[in-house]
Amino acid sequence: MEVSLDQAKVQFDELIARVLAGERVVITREDRPVACIVPYVEPSPPSDTSPRLAGWGKDIITYISPDFDEPLEDFREYME
């Protein structure tokens, strides 16, 4: 379902009822989609049993500066 922003302001309670019934509501401004109202889903807690994928980020970091491990100048006084 698509509604304009002005319609959404007037019919907000009705739109929430439709969302709770499982419908997806897209809000438009000047005939362009700007927001979507969907039912809230409680996130599941992280599982410590989820498998770890070794090497999943191997191509993400392509360069590490040679002074990467050097203390920052801003913190030098705390390191002494």
C-alpha positions as CSV (number, residue, x, y, z in Angstrom):
1,M,0.0,0.0,0.0
2,E,1.3,3.5,-0.8
3,V,0.1,6.7,0.8
4,S,1.3,10.3,0.6
5,L,2.9,11.9,3.6
6,D,-0.2,14.1,4.1
7,Q,-2.5,11.1,4.1
8,A,-0.2,9.2,6.5
9,K,-0.4,12.1,9.0
10,V,-4.2,12.0,9.0
11,Q,-4.5,8.1,8.9
12,F,-1.6,7.1,11.1
13,D,-3.7,4.9,13.4
14,E,-5.3,3.1,10.5
15,L,-1.9,2.6,8.8
16,I,-0.4,1.1,12.0
17,A,-3.4,-1.3,12.2
18,R,-2.8,-2.4,8.6
19,V,0.9,-2.9,9.4
20,L,0.1,-5.0,12.4
21,A,-2.2,-7.1,10.1
22,G,0.9,-7.8,8.0
23,E,0.7,-5.2,5.3
24,R,3.6,-3.1,4.2
25,V,3.0,0.7,3.9
26,V,5.1,2.9,1.7
27,I,5.0,6.6,2.4
28,T,5.6,9.0,-0.5
29,R,6.4,12.6,-1.0
30,E,5.8,14.2,-4.4
31,D,5.1,10.7,-5.7
32,R,8.5,9.3,-4.6
33,P,8.9,6.7,-1.9
34,V,10.6,8.1,1.2
35,A,9.7,5.7,4.0
36,C,8.3,2.3,4.7
37,I,6.4,1.1,7.7
38,V,6.8,-2.6,8.5
39,P,6.0,-4.6,11.7
40,Y,8.6,-4.6,14.4
41,V,10.4,-7.9,14.8
42,E,12.3,-8.5,18.1
43,P,15.9,-9.2,17.1
44,S,17.1,-12.6,18.3
45,P,20.0,-12.6,20.7
46,P,23.4,-13.4,19.2
47,S,24.3,-17.0,19.3
48,D,27.7,-18.1,20.5
49,T,27.2,-21.3,18.6
50,S,27.1,-19.6,15.2
51,P,29.9,-20.8,13.0
52,R,32.8,-18.5,12.3
53,L,33.8,-18.1,8.7
54,A,37.6,-17.8,8.6
55,G,38.9,-15.5,5.9
56,W,35.6,-13.7,5.1
57,G,37.3,-10.3,5.1
58,K,40.6,-11.2,3.4
59,D,40.0,-8.8,0.5
60,I,38.5,-5.9,2.4
61,I,41.7,-4.6,4.0
62,T,44.2,-4.1,1.2
63,Y,46.8,-1.8,2.9
64,I,48.0,-1.3,6.5
65,S,50.3,1.6,7.3
66,P,53.8,0.6,8.6
67,D,53.2,2.7,11.7
68,F,49.8,1.1,12.4
69,D,50.9,-0.1,15.8
70,E,52.6,3.1,16.9
71,P,51.1,5.1,19.8
72,L,49.1,8.1,18.7
73,E,50.6,11.5,19.5
74,D,47.5,12.5,21.3
75,F,48.0,9.7,23.8
76,R,51.8,9.8,24.2
77,E,51.5,11.4,27.7
78,Y,49.4,8.5,28.9
79,M,51.9,6.0,27.6
80,E,54.8,7.3,29.7
